[in-house]
């Protein structure tokens, strides 16, 4: 199963910017994610074409489960 953290920010141009963390810690909690997102905004460390990050929109963890089909190809 693949798992990633998606953080979504609002910009000063009224757009959204997504940051994907491909290998989040298993014990990650909402407070830690919020703190990191606040730090990213406060320090202006991400420069996006959609504008400067100014607010947190949301964050979520995505889990994908892949089942390969046996196509019996020879």
C-alpha positions in Angstrom: 0.0 0.0 0.0 1.3 3.4 -0.9 0.7 6.4 1.4 1.3 10.1 1.1 0.5 13.4 2.9 -1.1 16.1 0.8 -1.0 19.7 2.2 -3.1 22.3 0.5 -2.5 26.1 0.9 -4.3 29.2 -0.2 -2.4 31.9 -2.0 -2.5 35.6 -2.2 -3.9 35.3 -5.7 -6.9 33.3 -4.4 -5.6 30.0 -5.8 -4.5 26.8 -4.2 -1.1 25.1 -4.0 -0.6 21.4 -3.1 2.5 20.0 -1.5 2.8 16.2 -1.5 5.0 14.4 1.0 5.5 10.9 -0.4 6.8 9.1 2.7 5.1 10.5 5.8 5.9 9.2 9.2 3.5 6.6 10.5 2.9 8.4 13.8 2.2 11.8 12.1 -0.6 13.8 13.7 -2.7 16.8 12.8 -1.0 19.2 15.2 2.5 18.5 13.7 1.2 18.9 10.2 -0.4 22.2 11.1 2.8 23.4 12.7 4.8 22.6 9.6 2.3 24.3 7.3 2.3 27.4 9.5 6.1 27.4 9.4 6.1 27.1 5.6 3.8 30.1 5.4 5.6 32.2 8.0 9.0 31.7 6.4 7.8 32.0 2.8 9.9 29.0 1.8 7.7 27.9 -1.2 7.5 30.1 -4.3 4.7 29.1 -6.5 3.4 30.5 -9.8 0.0 30.7 -8.2 1.3 33.3 -5.7 2.6 33.4 -2.1 1.2 30.9 0.4 -0.9 32.9 2.9 -3.2 30.4 4.6 -3.8 26.7 5.3 -6.7 25.2 3.3 -6.5 21.5 4.4 -4.3 18.4 4.8 -5.0 14.8 4.4 -3.3 11.4 4.1 -4.0 9.3 1.0 -3.6 5.6 1.0 -3.7 3.6 -2.2 -4.0 -0.2 -2.5 -3.0 -1.8 -5.8 -4.2 -5.2 -6.9 -2.6 -6.5 -10.0 -4.7 -8.6 -12.3 -3.4 -11.8 -13.7 -3.9 -11.4 -17.4 -2.4 -14.8 -18.2 -0.1 -13.3 -20.9 2.5 -15.6 -22.4 
